[in-house]
Amino acid sequence: MDEAKELKQAYDIFTAAWRIYKAHYPPKDLKDDSYWSELAGVIEKTEAEYNCQLCRDVLCSVSTDLEHKAKK
């Protein structure tokens, strides 16, 4: 992959992660199964779209941060 395509993909990944984070913030109660199932579904779909380590790492961080905030 050339540099321009790689940067465009990284931009798209971070944009998708931001949209997921924004749409699911503030996080719901940890017992709200529908919220967490929906979040997991969106994350799985996005990860499948990009299918790269950067995407997995960024989306993992998004879900982890939302989970930490829900525990507070």
All heavy atoms as a GROMACS GRO file, in nm:
protein
  589
    1MET      N    1   0.086  -0.118   0.000
    1MET     CA    2   0.000   0.000   0.000
    1MET      C    3   0.090   0.123   0.000
    1MET      O    4   0.184   0.131   0.077
    1MET     CB    5  -0.091  -0.003   0.124
    1MET     CG    6  -0.189   0.109   0.129
    1MET     SD    7  -0.299   0.111   0.272
    1MET     CE    8  -0.384  -0.043   0.260
    2ASP      N    9   0.059   0.219  -0.086
    2ASP     CA   10   0.143   0.338  -0.088
    2ASP      C   11   0.106   0.431   0.028
    2ASP      O   12   0.003   0.414   0.094
    2ASP     CB   13   0.136   0.408  -0.223
    2ASP     CG   14   0.000   0.470  -0.254
    2ASP    OD1   15  -0.065   0.522  -0.163
    2ASP    OD2   16  -0.041   0.466  -0.372
    3GLU      N   17   0.192   0.528   0.051
    3GLU     CA   18   0.175   0.616   0.167
    3GLU      C   19   0.043   0.692   0.168
    3GLU      O   20  -0.020   0.704   0.273
    3GLU     CB   21   0.291   0.716   0.174
    3GLU     CG   22   0.421   0.654   0.216
    3GLU     CD   23   0.534   0.756   0.224
    3GLU    OE1   24   0.506   0.875   0.249
    3GLU    OE2   25   0.649   0.716   0.205
    4ALA      N   26   0.001   0.742   0.055
    4ALA     CA   27  -0.124   0.818   0.048
    4ALA      C   28  -0.244   0.730   0.083
    4ALA      O   29  -0.332   0.772   0.160
    4ALA     CB   30  -0.142   0.880  -0.090
    5LYS      N   31  -0.246   0.608   0.032
    5LYS     CA   32  -0.356   0.516   0.062
    5LYS      C   33  -0.354   0.475   0.210
    5LYS      O   34  -0.457   0.462   0.273
    5LYS     CB   35  -0.350   0.392  -0.027
    5LYS     CG   36  -0.394   0.416  -0.168
    5LYS     CD   37  -0.394   0.288  -0.247
    5LYS     CE   38  -0.438   0.314  -0.390
    5LYS     NZ   39  -0.437   0.189  -0.468
    6GLU      N   40  -0.232   0.453   0.261
    6GLU     CA   41  -0.220   0.414   0.401
    6GLU      C   42  -0.267   0.526   0.494
    6GLU      O   43  -0.338   0.501   0.592
    6GLU     CB   44  -0.075   0.377   0.432
    6GLU     CG   45  -0.058   0.308   0.564
    6GLU     CD   46   0.082   0.254   0.584
    6GLU    OE1   47   0.152   0.227   0.485
    6GLU    OE2   48   0.119   0.238   0.701
    7LEU      N   49  -0.229   0.650   0.462
    7LEU     CA   50  -0.275   0.763   0.543
    7LEU      C   51  -0.425   0.782   0.532
    7LEU      O   52  -0.492   0.813   0.632
    7LEU     CB   53  -0.203   0.891   0.501
    7LEU     CG   54  -0.060   0.905   0.553
    7LEU    CD1   55   0.005   1.030   0.494
    7LEU    CD2   56  -0.059   0.913   0.705
    8LYS      N   57  -0.481   0.764   0.414
    8LYS     CA   58  -0.626   0.776   0.396
    8LYS      C   59  -0.698   0.669   0.478
    8LYS      O   60  -0.799   0.698   0.544
    8LYS     CB   61  -0.661   0.762   0.247
    8LYS     CG   62  -0.809   0.753   0.216
    8LYS     CD   63  -0.881   0.883   0.238
    8LYS     CE   64  -1.021   0.877   0.181
    8LYS     NZ   65  -1.126   0.879   0.279
    9GLN      N   66  -0.644   0.547   0.478
    9GLN     CA   67  -0.707   0.440   0.556
    9GLN      C   68  -0.699   0.472   0.706
    9GLN      O   69  -0.796   0.453   0.779
    9GLN     CB   70  -0.643   0.305   0.528
    9GLN     CG   71  -0.714   0.194   0.603
    9GLN     CD   72  -0.654   0.058   0.578
    9GLN    OE1   73  -0.533   0.043   0.574
    9GLN    NE2   74  -0.739  -0.041   0.562
   10ALA      N   75  -0.584   0.522   0.752
   10ALA     CA   76  -0.570   0.558   0.894
   10ALA      C   77  -0.669   0.668   0.929
   10ALA      O   78  -0.734   0.663   1.034
   10ALA     CB   79  -0.427   0.602   0.923
   11TYR      N   80  -0.682   0.768   0.842
   11TYR     CA   81  -0.778   0.876   0.865
   11TYR      C   82  -0.920   0.819   0.876
   11TYR      O   83  -0.996   0.855   0.967
   11TYR     CB   84  -0.770   0.978   0.751
   11TYR     CG   85  -0.876   1.084   0.759
   11TYR    CD1   86  -0.859   1.195   0.841
   11TYR    CD2   87  -0.994   1.073   0.686
   11TYR    CE1   88  -0.957   1.293   0.848
   11TYR    CE2   89  -1.092   1.170   0.693
   11TYR     CZ   90  -1.073   1.280   0.775
   11TYR     OH   91  -1.171   1.376   0.784
   12ASP      N   92  -0.956   0.731   0.785
   12ASP     CA   93  -1.089   0.671   0.786
   12ASP      C   94  -1.114   0.589   0.913
   12ASP      O   95  -1.223   0.591   0.969
   12ASP     CB   96  -1.109   0.583   0.663
   12ASP     CG   97  -1.117   0.663   0.533
   12ASP    OD1   98  -1.138   0.786   0.539
   12ASP    OD2   99  -1.099   0.602   0.426
   13ILE      N  100  -1.011   0.518   0.959
   13ILE     CA  101  -1.023   0.439   1.081
   13ILE      C  102  -1.046   0.529   1.202
   13ILE      O  103  -1.136   0.504   1.283
   13ILE     CB  104  -0.899   0.350   1.101
   13ILE    CG1  105  -0.897   0.238   0.997
   13ILE    CG2  106  -0.893   0.293   1.242
   13ILE    CD1  107  -0.764   0.165   0.986
   14PHE      N  108  -0.965   0.634   1.214
   14PHE     CA  109  -0.982   0.724   1.328
   14PHE      C  110  -1.116   0.798   1.323
   14PHE      O  111  -1.178   0.821   1.426
   14PHE     CB  112  -0.865   0.824   1.336
   14PHE     CG  113  -0.739   0.764   1.388
   14PHE    CD1  114  -0.630   0.742   1.306
   14PHE    CD2  115  -0.728   0.726   1.522
   14PHE    CE1  116  -0.513   0.686   1.354
   14PHE    CE2  117  -0.613   0.669   1.572
   14PHE     CZ  118  -0.504   0.649   1.487
   15THR      N  119  -1.160   0.832   1.203
   15THR     CA  120  -1.291   0.897   1.188
   15THR      C  121  -1.403   0.802   1.229
   15THR      O  122  -1.496   0.841   1.302
   15THR     CB  123  -1.311   0.944   1.043
   15THR    OG1  124  -1.206   1.037   1.010
   15THR    CG2  125  -1.446   1.012   1.026
   16ALA      N  126  -1.395   0.678   1.185
   16ALA     CA  127  -1.497   0.579   1.222
   16ALA      C  128  -1.496   0.557   1.373
   16ALA      O  129  -1.604   0.549   1.436
   16ALA     CB  130  -1.472   0.448   1.149
   17ALA      N  131  -1.378   0.549   1.432
   17ALA     CA  132  -1.368   0.529   1.578
   17ALA      C  133  -1.428   0.648   1.652
   17ALA      O  134  -1.499   0.629   1.752
   17ALA     CB  135  -1.222   0.509   1.619
   18TRP      N  136  -1.402   0.768   1.605
   18TRP     CA  137  -1.459   0.887   1.668
   18TRP      C  138  -1.611   0.885   1.660
   18TRP      O  139  -1.680   0.914   1.759
   18TRP     CB  140  -1.405   1.015   1.604
   18TRP     CG  141  -1.486   1.135   1.639
   18TRP    CD1  142  -1.557   1.213   1.556
   18TRP    CD2  143  -1.507   1.190   1.770
   18TRP    NE1  144  -1.622   1.312   1.625
   18TRP    CE2  145  -1.592   1.301   1.757
   18TRP    CE3  146  -1.463   1.155   1.897
   18TRP    CZ2  147  -1.634   1.376   1.866
   18TRP    CZ3  148  -1.504   1.232   2.006
   18TRP    CH2  149  -1.588   1.341   1.989
   19ARG      N  150  -1.664   0.848   1.547
   19ARG     CA  151  -1.810   0.844   1.532
   19ARG      C  152  -1.872   0.738   1.624
   19ARG      O  153  -1.979   0.761   1.681
   19ARG     CB  154  -1.846   0.818   1.386
   19ARG     CG  155  -1.817   0.937   1.299
   19ARG     CD  156  -1.859   0.917   1.157
   19ARG     NE  157  -1.832   1.038   1.081
   19ARG     CZ  158  -1.792   1.041   0.957
   19ARG    NH1  159  -1.775   0.928   0.891
   19ARG    NH2  160  -1.768   1.155   0.896
   20ILE      N  161  -1.806   0.625   1.638
   20ILE     CA  162  -1.855   0.522   1.729
   20ILE      C  163  -1.852   0.573   1.872
   20ILE      O  164  -1.949   0.559   1.947
   20ILE     CB  165  -1.772   0.392   1.714
   20ILE    CG1  166  -1.798   0.328   1.577
   20ILE    CG2  167  -1.803   0.294   1.827
   20ILE    CD1  168  -1.702   0.217   1.542
   21TYR      N  169  -1.740   0.634   1.910
   21TYR     CA  170  -1.726   0.686   2.046
   21TYR      C  171  -1.833   0.792   2.074
   21TYR      O  172  -1.901   0.788   2.177
   21TYR     CB  173  -1.587   0.746   2.064
   21TYR     CG  174  -1.552   0.778   2.207
   21TYR    CD1  175  -1.493   0.682   2.288
   21TYR    CD2  176  -1.579   0.904   2.262
   21TYR    CE1  177  -1.461   0.711   2.420
   21TYR    CE2  178  -1.547   0.932   2.393
   21TYR     CZ  179  -1.489   0.836   2.472
   21TYR     OH  180  -1.458   0.865   2.603
   22LYS      N  181  -1.849   0.885   1.982
   22LYS     CA  182  -1.946   0.994   2.000
   22LYS      C  183  -2.089   0.940   2.009
   22LYS      O  184  -2.168   0.985   2.092
   22LYS     CB  185  -1.934   1.092   1.883
   22LYS     CG  186  -2.024   1.212   1.895
   22LYS     CD  187  -2.004   1.304   1.778
   22LYS     CE  188  -2.101   1.419   1.783
   22LYS     NZ  189  -2.095   1.503   1.663
   23ALA      N  190  -2.121   0.842   1.927
   23ALA     CA  191  -2.257   0.785   1.925
   23ALA      C  192  -2.288   0.706   2.052
   23ALA      O  193  -2.405   0.692   2.089
   23ALA     CB  194  -2.275   0.694   1.803
   24HIS      N  195  -2.186   0.656   2.118
   24HIS     CA  196  -2.208   0.571   2.236
   24HIS      C  197  -2.167   0.638   2.366
   24HIS      O  198  -2.158   0.573   2.470
   24HIS     CB  199  -2.134   0.438   2.217
   24HIS     CG  200  -2.194   0.358   2.108
   24HIS    ND1  201  -2.158   0.374   1.977
   24HIS    CD2  202  -2.291   0.264   2.109
   24HIS    CE1  203  -2.229   0.293   1.903
   24HIS    NE2  204  -2.312   0.225   1.980
   25TYR      N  205  -2.142   0.768   2.361
   25TYR     CA  206  -2.105   0.842   2.481
   25TYR      C  207  -2.223   0.925   2.525
   25TYR      O  208  -2.289   0.985   2.441
   25TYR     CB  209  -1.985   0.934   2.451
   25TYR     CG  210  -1.932   0.997   2.576
   25TYR    CD1  211  -1.835   0.934   2.651
   25TYR    CD2  212  -1.980   1.119   2.620
   25TYR    CE1  213  -1.786   0.991   2.768
   25TYR    CE2  214  -1.932   1.177   2.735
   25TYR     CZ  215  -1.835   1.113   2.808
   25TYR     OH  216  -1.788   1.169   2.924
   26PRO      N  217  -2.254   0.931   2.650
   26PRO     CA  218  -2.190   0.864   2.761
   26PRO      C  219  -2.233   0.717   2.765
   26PRO      O  220  -2.343   0.683   2.720
   26PRO     CB  221  -2.241   0.938   2.885
   26PRO     CG  222  -2.375   0.990   2.844
   26PRO     CD  223  -2.364   1.016   2.695
   27PRO      N  224  -2.146   0.632   2.816
   27PRO     CA  225  -2.179   0.489   2.818
   27PRO      C  226  -2.295   0.459   2.912
   27PRO      O  227  -2.317   0.530   3.010
   27PRO     CB  228  -2.050   0.423   2.868
   27PRO     CG  229  -1.977   0.530   2.941
   27PRO     CD  230  -2.016   0.660   2.876
   28LYS      N  231  -2.366   0.356   2.879
   28LYS     CA  232  -2.479   0.311   2.962
   28LYS      C  233  -2.429   0.222   3.074
   28LYS      O  234  -2.312   0.184   3.079
   28LYS     CB  235  -2.580   0.233   2.876
   28LYS     CG  236  -2.628   0.307   2.754
   28LYS     CD  237  -2.730   0.409   2.789
   28LYS     CE  238  -2.774   0.474   2.661
   28LYS     NZ  239  -2.874   0.554   2.646
   29ASP      N  240  -2.519   0.185   3.159
   29ASP     CA  241  -2.489   0.094   3.269
   29ASP      C  242  -2.434  -0.038   3.214
   29ASP      O  243  -2.475  -0.084   3.108
   29ASP     CB  244  -2.618   0.069   3.349
   29ASP     CG  245  -2.597  -0.021   3.469
   29ASP    OD1  246  -2.487  -0.023   3.526
   29ASP    OD2  247  -2.694  -0.091   3.504
   30LEU      N  248  -2.343  -0.097   3.286
   30LEU     CA  249  -2.283  -0.223   3.243
   30LEU      C  250  -2.386  -0.334   3.227
   30LEU      O  251  -2.363  -0.431   3.154
   30LEU     CB  252  -2.173  -0.267   3.340
   30LEU     CG  253  -2.045  -0.184   3.338
   30LEU    CD1  254  -1.952  -0.228   3.450
   30LEU    CD2  255  -1.976  -0.197   3.204
   31LYS      N  256  -2.500  -0.321   3.291
   31LYS     CA  257  -2.604  -0.423   3.284
   31LYS      C  258  -2.699  -0.403   3.166
   31LYS      O  259  -2.789  -0.483   3.145
   31LYS     CB  260  -2.683  -0.426   3.415
   31LYS     CG  261  -2.597  -0.468   3.532
   31LYS     CD  262  -2.673  -0.462   3.661
   31LYS     CE  263  -2.579  -0.495   3.777
   31LYS     NZ  264  -2.640  -0.472   3.906
   32ASP      N  265  -2.679  -0.296   3.090
   32ASP     CA  266  -2.765  -0.267   2.975
   32ASP      C  267  -2.715  -0.348   2.854
   32ASP      O  268  -2.635  -0.300   2.773
   32ASP     CB  269  -2.762  -0.118   2.945
   32ASP     CG  270  -2.859  -0.077   2.837
   32ASP    OD1  271  -2.911  -0.166   2.764
   32ASP    OD2  272  -2.885   0.044   2.823
   33ASP      N  273  -2.763  -0.469   2.843
   33ASP     CA  274  -2.714  -0.560   2.739
   33ASP      C  275  -2.737  -0.508   2.598
   33ASP      O  276  -2.654  -0.531   2.509
   33ASP     CB  277  -2.780  -0.697   2.754
   33ASP     CG  278  -2.731  -0.773   2.876
   33ASP    OD1  279  -2.620  -0.742   2.925
   33ASP    OD2  280  -2.804  -0.862   2.924
   34SER      N  281  -2.846  -0.439   2.575
   34SER     CA  282  -2.874  -0.391   2.439
   34SER      C  283  -2.770  -0.287   2.396
   34SER      O  284  -2.726  -0.287   2.280
   34SER     CB  285  -3.016  -0.336   2.427
   34SER     OG  286  -3.033  -0.223   2.510
   35TYR      N  287  -2.732  -0.198   2.488
   35TYR     CA  288  -2.630  -0.097   2.458
   35TYR      C  289  -2.498  -0.164   2.420
   35TYR      O  290  -2.438  -0.133   2.318
   35TYR     CB  291  -2.610  -0.004   2.577
   35TYR     CG  292  -2.488   0.085   2.566
   35TYR    CD1  293  -2.495   0.205   2.496
   35TYR    CD2  294  -2.367   0.049   2.624
   35TYR    CE1  295  -2.384   0.287   2.485
   35TYR    CE2  296  -2.255   0.131   2.614
   35TYR     CZ  297  -2.264   0.249   2.545
   35TYR     OH  298  -2.154   0.330   2.534
   36TRP      N  299  -2.452  -0.257   2.505
   36TRP     CA  300  -2.322  -0.319   2.484
   36TRP      C  301  -2.323  -0.412   2.364
   36TRP      O  302  -2.224  -0.423   2.290
   36TRP     CB  303  -2.276  -0.390   2.611
   36TRP     CG  304  -2.251  -0.288   2.720
   36TRP    CD1  305  -2.333  -0.262   2.826
   36TRP    CD2  306  -2.142  -0.196   2.730
   36TRP    NE1  307  -2.280  -0.159   2.902
   36TRP    CE2  308  -2.164  -0.117   2.845
   36TRP    CE3  309  -2.030  -0.172   2.653
   36TRP    CZ2  310  -2.077  -0.016   2.885
   36TRP    CZ3  311  -1.942  -0.072   2.692
   36TRP    CH2  312  -1.966   0.004   2.807
   37SER      N  313  -2.434  -0.478   2.337
   37SER     CA  314  -2.446  -0.563   2.219
   37SER      C  315  -2.441  -0.480   2.091
   37SER      O  316  -2.376  -0.518   1.993
   37SER     CB  317  -2.575  -0.644   2.222
   37SER     OG  318  -2.572  -0.737   2.325
   38GLU      N  319  -2.510  -0.367   2.094
   38GLU     CA  320  -2.510  -0.279   1.978
   38GLU      C  321  -2.370  -0.224   1.954
   38GLU      O  322  -2.322  -0.220   1.840
   38GLU     CB  323  -2.611  -0.165   2.000
   38GLU     CG  324  -2.648  -0.089   1.874
   38GLU     CD  325  -2.558   0.029   1.846
   38GLU    OE1  326  -2.506   0.087   1.943
   38GLU    OE2  327  -2.539   0.062   1.729
   39LEU      N  328  -2.302  -0.182   2.060
   39LEU     CA  329  -2.164  -0.132   2.049
   39LEU      C  330  -2.073  -0.241   1.991
   39LEU      O  331  -1.996  -0.215   1.898
   39LEU     CB  332  -2.112  -0.086   2.185
   39LEU     CG  333  -1.965  -0.042   2.190
   39LEU    CD1  334  -1.940   0.076   2.097
   39LEU    CD2  335  -1.924  -0.009   2.332
   40ALA      N  336  -2.083  -0.362   2.042
   40ALA     CA  337  -2.001  -0.472   1.992
   40ALA      C  338  -2.029  -0.498   1.844
   40ALA      O  339  -1.936  -0.523   1.766
   40ALA     CB  340  -2.027  -0.598   2.074
   41GLY      N  341  -2.154  -0.490   1.804
   41GLY     CA  342  -2.189  -0.512   1.664
   41GLY      C  343  -2.129  -0.407   1.572
   41GLY      O  344  -2.076  -0.439   1.466
   42VAL      N  345  -2.136  -0.282   1.614
   42VAL     CA  346  -2.079  -0.173   1.534
   42VAL      C  347  -1.927  -0.189   1.524
   42VAL      O  348  -1.868  -0.170   1.418
   42VAL     CB  349  -2.116  -0.036   1.595
   42VAL    CG1  350  -2.041   0.077   1.528
   42VAL    CG2  351  -2.266  -0.012   1.585
   43ILE      N  352  -1.866  -0.224   1.635
   43ILE     CA  353  -1.720  -0.243   1.636
   43ILE      C  354  -1.681  -0.360   1.545
   43ILE      O  355  -1.586  -0.348   1.467
   43ILE     CB  356  -1.669  -0.260   1.780
   43ILE    CG1  357  -1.672  -0.125   1.851
   43ILE    CG2  358  -1.529  -0.321   1.783
   43ILE    CD1  359  -1.637  -0.129   1.998
   44GLU      N  360  -1.752  -0.470   1.553
   44GLU     CA  361  -1.723  -0.586   1.468
   44GLU      C  362  -1.737  -0.551   1.320
   44GLU      O  363  -1.653  -0.589   1.237
   44GLU     CB  364  -1.813  -0.703   1.503
   44GLU     CG  365  -1.777  -0.769   1.634
   44GLU     CD  366  -1.876  -0.879   1.672
   44GLU    OE1  367  -1.954  -0.924   1.586
   44GLU    OE2  368  -1.874  -0.919   1.790
   45LYS      N  369  -1.842  -0.479   1.287
   45LYS     CA  370  -1.866  -0.440   1.148
   45LYS      C  371  -1.753  -0.350   1.097
   45LYS      O  372  -1.703  -0.367   0.986
   45LYS     CB  373  -2.001  -0.369   1.136
   45LYS     CG  374  -2.036  -0.326   0.997
   45LYS     CD  375  -2.170  -0.257   0.992
   45LYS     CE  376  -2.198  -0.202   0.854
   45LYS     NZ  377  -2.318  -0.122   0.847
   46THR      N  378  -1.713  -0.254   1.180
   46THR     CA  379  -1.607  -0.161   1.140
   46THR      C  380  -1.474  -0.234   1.126
   46THR      O  381  -1.399  -0.210   1.031
   46THR     CB  382  -1.597  -0.046   1.241
   46THR    OG1  383  -1.725   0.018   1.253
   46THR    CG2  384  -1.493   0.056   1.198
   47GLU      N  385  -1.445  -0.323   1.220
   47GLU     CA  386  -1.320  -0.400   1.214
   47GLU      C  387  -1.317  -0.486   1.087
   47GLU      O  388  -1.213  -0.495   1.021
   47GLU     CB  389  -1.306  -0.488   1.338
   47GLU     CG  390  -1.168  -0.550   1.353
   47GLU     CD  391  -1.147  -0.675   1.269
   47GLU    OE1  392  -1.242  -0.752   1.253
   47GLU    OE2  393  -1.034  -0.692   1.220
   48ALA      N  394  -1.428  -0.545   1.051
   48ALA     CA  395  -1.434  -0.627   0.931
   48ALA      C  396  -1.414  -0.543   0.805
   48ALA      O  397  -1.355  -0.589   0.707
   48ALA     CB  398  -1.568  -0.700   0.924
   49GLU      N  399  -1.460  -0.418   0.809
   49GLU     CA  400  -1.445  -0.330   0.694
   49GLU      C  401  -1.298  -0.297   0.667
   49GLU      O  402  -1.255  -0.294   0.552
   49GLU     CB  403  -1.524  -0.201   0.718
   49GLU     CG  404  -1.516  -0.101   0.606
   49GLU     CD  405  -1.595   0.025   0.634
   49GLU    OE1  406  -1.679   0.027   0.725
   49GLU    OE2  407  -1.572   0.123   0.563
   50TYR      N  408  -1.222  -0.271   0.772
   50TYR     CA  409  -1.082  -0.230   0.754
   50TYR      C  410  -0.984  -0.346   0.769
   50TYR      O  411  -0.878  -0.345   0.708
   50TYR     CB  412  -1.047  -0.117   0.850
   50TYR     CG  413  -1.124   0.008   0.819
   50TYR    CD1  414  -1.233   0.045   0.896
   50TYR    CD2  415  -1.090   0.086   0.710
   50TYR    CE1  416  -1.306   0.159   0.865
   50TYR    CE2  417  -1.163   0.200   0.678
   50TYR     CZ  418  -1.271   0.236   0.757
   50TYR     OH  419  -1.344   0.348   0.725
   51ASN      N  420  -1.015  -0.442   0.852
   51ASN     CA  421  -0.938  -0.564   0.868
   51ASN      C  422  -0.787  -0.540   0.878
   51ASN      O  423  -0.708  -0.589   0.796
   51ASN     CB  424  -0.968  -0.662   0.754
   51ASN     CG  425  -0.914  -0.801   0.783
   51ASN    OD1  426  -0.898  -0.838   0.898
   51ASN    ND2  427  -0.885  -0.875   0.680
   52CYS      N  428  -0.747  -0.459   0.977
   52CYS     CA  429  -0.604  -0.435   0.999
   52CYS      C  430  -0.580  -0.415   1.149
   52CYS      O  431  -0.673  -0.388   1.226
   52CYS     CB  432  -0.555  -0.315   0.919
   52CYS     SG  433  -0.618  -0.157   0.974
   53GLN      N  434  -0.456  -0.426   1.188
   53GLN     CA  435  -0.420  -0.417   1.330
   53GLN      C  436  -0.449  -0.279   1.388
   53GLN      O  437  -0.494  -0.267   1.501
   53GLN     CB  438  -0.273  -0.454   1.351
   53GLN     CG  439  -0.236  -0.471   1.497
   53GLN     CD  440  -0.315  -0.583   1.564
   53GLN    OE1  441  -0.326  -0.693   1.511
   53GLN    NE2  442  -0.372  -0.556   1.679
   54LEU      N  443  -0.424  -0.174   1.312
   54LEU     CA  444  -0.451  -0.039   1.361
   54LEU      C  445  -0.597  -0.025   1.399
   54LEU      O  446  -0.631   0.026   1.506
   54LEU     CB  447  -0.414   0.067   1.257
   54LEU     CG  448  -0.451   0.211   1.294
   54LEU    CD1  449  -0.375   0.256   1.420
   54LEU    CD2  450  -0.424   0.305   1.177
   55CYS      N  451  -0.685  -0.073   1.315
   55CYS     CA  452  -0.828  -0.064   1.341
   55CYS      C  453  -0.864  -0.142   1.468
   55CYS      O  454  -0.937  -0.092   1.554
   55CYS     CB  455  -0.907  -0.115   1.222
   55CYS     SG  456  -1.085  -0.094   1.239
   56ARG      N  457  -0.813  -0.263   1.481
   56ARG     CA  458  -0.842  -0.344   1.600
   56ARG      C  459  -0.793  -0.272   1.726
   56ARG      O  460  -0.863  -0.268   1.827
   56ARG     CB  461  -0.778  -0.482   1.587
   56ARG     CG  462  -0.852  -0.573   1.491
   56ARG     CD  463  -0.796  -0.713   1.489
   56ARG     NE  464  -0.671  -0.723   1.416
   56ARG     CZ  465  -0.661  -0.732   1.283
   56ARG    NH1  466  -0.770  -0.731   1.209
   56ARG    NH2  467  -0.544  -0.742   1.225
   57ASP      N  468  -0.673  -0.215   1.720
   57ASP     CA  469  -0.617  -0.147   1.837
   57ASP      C  470  -0.699  -0.024   1.876
   57ASP      O  471  -0.730  -0.002   1.993
   57ASP     CB  472  -0.473  -0.105   1.810
   57ASP     CG  473  -0.378  -0.222   1.799
   57ASP    OD1  474  -0.414  -0.334   1.842
   57ASP    OD2  475  -0.267  -0.201   1.746
   58VAL      N  476  -0.736   0.056   1.776
   58VAL     CA  477  -0.812   0.179   1.803
   58VAL      C  478  -0.950   0.145   1.858
   58VAL      O  479  -0.996   0.204   1.956
   58VAL     CB  480  -0.820   0.267   1.676
   58VAL    CG1  481  -0.918   0.381   1.695
   58VAL    CG2  482  -0.682   0.320   1.639
   59LEU      N  483  -1.018   0.050   1.796
   59LEU     CA  484  -1.152   0.014   1.841
   59LEU      C  485  -1.151  -0.053   1.977
   59LEU      O  486  -1.243  -0.034   2.057
   59LEU     CB  487  -1.221  -0.074   1.737
   59LEU     CG  488  -1.252  -0.003   1.604
   59LEU    CD1  489  -1.311  -0.101   1.505
   59LEU    CD2  490  -1.342   0.117   1.624
   60CYS      N  491  -1.047  -0.127   2.006
   60CYS     CA  492  -1.032  -0.186   2.139
   60CYS      C  493  -1.018  -0.075   2.243
   60CYS      O  494  -1.078  -0.082   2.350
   60CYS     CB  495  -0.912  -0.279   2.142
   60CYS     SG  496  -0.890  -0.364   2.299
   61SER      N  497  -0.942   0.027   2.210
   61SER     CA  498  -0.927   0.140   2.301
   61SER      C  499  -1.059   0.214   2.323
   61SER      O  500  -1.090   0.256   2.435
   61SER     CB  501  -0.821   0.238   2.249
   61SER     OG  502  -0.694   0.178   2.250
   62VAL      N  503  -1.136   0.228   2.218
   62VAL     CA  504  -1.266   0.294   2.229
   62VAL      C  505  -1.357   0.215   2.324
   62VAL      O  506  -1.415   0.271   2.417
   62VAL     CB  507  -1.332   0.309   2.090
   62VAL    CG1  508  -1.481   0.344   2.103
   62VAL    CG2  509  -1.260   0.415   2.009
   63SER      N  510  -1.368   0.085   2.301
   63SER     CA  511  -1.457   0.006   2.386
   63SER      C  512  -1.406  -0.002   2.530
   63SER      O  513  -1.485   0.004   2.624
   63SER     CB  514  -1.477  -0.134   2.328
   63SER     OG  515  -1.356  -0.205   2.324
   64THR      N  516  -1.276  -0.010   2.548
   64THR     CA  517  -1.219  -0.015   2.682
   64THR      C  518  -1.245   0.114   2.758
   64THR      O  519  -1.283   0.112   2.874
   64THR     CB  520  -1.066  -0.043   2.676
   64THR    OG1  521  -1.046  -0.168   2.613
   64THR    CG2  522  -1.004  -0.044   2.814
   65ASP      N  523  -1.229   0.227   2.690
   65ASP     CA  524  -1.253   0.355   2.756
   65ASP      C  525  -1.401   0.370   2.796
   65ASP      O  526  -1.431   0.414   2.906
   65ASP     CB  527  -1.211   0.471   2.666
   65ASP     CG  528  -1.218   0.603   2.738
   65ASP    OD1  529  -1.138   0.623   2.832
   65ASP    OD2  530  -1.306   0.685   2.705
   66LEU      N  531  -1.490   0.332   2.706
   66LEU     CA  532  -1.633   0.339   2.740
   66LEU      C  533  -1.666   0.247   2.856
   66LEU      O  534  -1.744   0.285   2.946
   66LEU     CB  535  -1.718   0.306   2.617
   66LEU     CG  536  -1.717   0.410   2.506
   66LEU    CD1  537  -1.786   0.355   2.381
   66LEU    CD2  538  -1.782   0.539   2.550
   67GLU      N  539  -1.606   0.130   2.859
   67GLU     CA  540  -1.629   0.038   2.970
   67GLU      C  541  -1.577   0.096   3.102
   67GLU      O  542  -1.645   0.089   3.205
   67GLU     CB  543  -1.562  -0.096   2.942
   67GLU     CG  544  -1.587  -0.198   3.051
   67GLU     CD  545  -1.519  -0.332   3.023
   67GLU    OE1  546  -1.446  -0.345   2.923
   67GLU    OE2  547  -1.540  -0.422   3.104
   68HIS      N  548  -1.459   0.155   3.100
   68HIS     CA  549  -1.403   0.216   3.221
   68HIS      C  550  -1.494   0.330   3.271
   68HIS      O  551  -1.517   0.342   3.392
   68HIS     CB  552  -1.262   0.269   3.197
   68HIS     CG  553  -1.158   0.164   3.192
   68HIS    ND1  554  -1.104   0.104   3.303
   68HIS    CD2  555  -1.098   0.105   3.085
   68HIS    CE1  556  -1.015   0.014   3.266
   68HIS    NE2  557  -1.010   0.013   3.133
   69LYS      N  558  -1.544   0.409   3.180
   69LYS     CA  559  -1.632   0.520   3.218
   69LYS      C  560  -1.764   0.468   3.275
   69LYS      O  561  -1.821   0.527   3.366
   69LYS     CB  562  -1.656   0.613   3.100
   69LYS     CG  563  -1.533   0.698   3.070
   69LYS     CD  564  -1.561   0.792   2.955
   69LYS     CE  565  -1.449   0.886   2.920
   69LYS     NZ  566  -1.322   0.876   2.977
   70ALA      N  567  -1.813   0.357   3.222
   70ALA     CA  568  -1.938   0.299   3.272
   70ALA      C  569  -1.921   0.243   3.413
   70ALA      O  570  -2.017   0.241   3.490
   70ALA     CB  571  -1.985   0.187   3.179
   71LYS      N  572  -1.801   0.201   3.448
   71LYS     CA  573  -1.776   0.145   3.580
   71LYS      C  574  -1.768   0.251   3.687
   71LYS      O  575  -1.779   0.219   3.805
   71LYS     CB  576  -1.647   0.062   3.579
   71LYS     CG  577  -1.661  -0.068   3.503
   71LYS     CD  578  -1.532  -0.146   3.504
   71LYS     CE  579  -1.546  -0.277   3.428
   71LYS     NZ  580  -1.420  -0.352   3.425
   72LYS      N  581  -1.749   0.376   3.648
   72LYS     CA  582  -1.736   0.484   3.748
   72LYS      C  583  -1.868   0.519   3.810
   72LYS      O  584  -1.971   0.511   3.761
   72LYS     CB  585  -1.676   0.609   3.685
   72LYS     CG  586  -1.530   0.591   3.653
   72LYS     CD  587  -1.475   0.720   3.601
   72LYS     CE  588  -1.326   0.703   3.571
   72LYS     NZ  589  -1.266   0.823   3.522
   0.00000   0.00000   0.00000
